[in-house]
Amino acid sequence: MIADIAIILHWPPSELLQMDLADLLLWHRLAVDRWNHIHEVKP
């Protein structure tokens, strides 16, 4: 999950390691949504 966020949003893992689980889950969902939008993936 941290790798997904780091790659898609270009954030360093050191920033992500400081987040709590709820924040990581939120940002992971947003990162996946962005990836799907950019790459035109349809649900």
Protein Blocks (a to p, Z undefined) as FASTA:
>chain_A
ZZmmmmmnopafklmmmpcfklmmmmmmmmmmmmmmmnopaZZ
